[in-house]
Amino acid sequence: MPPAFVVVCTAVTVLRHRRPGLPCAFRTPRMPVVPAGGVAPPARLITFLR
């Protein structure tokens, strides 16, 4: 099971692309870069765990 932070970063990206008009209280700065940067390091650690 992936860490929760990876799931949240992925969900933010998917939600922004599928429902761009949805009102939100918080805007993610530099949208595609910040969530990708949050997914890459933990995903790499999970991949090379063994």
C-alpha positions, 0 to 999 in steps of 0.5 A, spaced: 500 500 500 502 506 498 503 512 503 498 516 504 502 522 501 503 519 494 495 518 494 493 525 496 498 528 491 495 523 485 488 525 487 489 532 487 492 532 480 487 527 477 481 532 481 484 538 478 484 535 471 477 532 471 473 537 475 477 544 473 471 548 475 470 545 482 470 551 487 476 550 492 479 553 498 486 552 497 490 552 490 496 548 489 502 552 487 505 550 480 500 545 480 503 539 475 510 540 479 508 540 486 504 534 486 509 530 481 515 532 486 511 529 492 510 523 488 516 521 485 521 520 492 516 516 495 515 512 489 522 511 488 523 509 495 518 504 494 520 501 488 527 500 491 525 497 497 528 490 497 
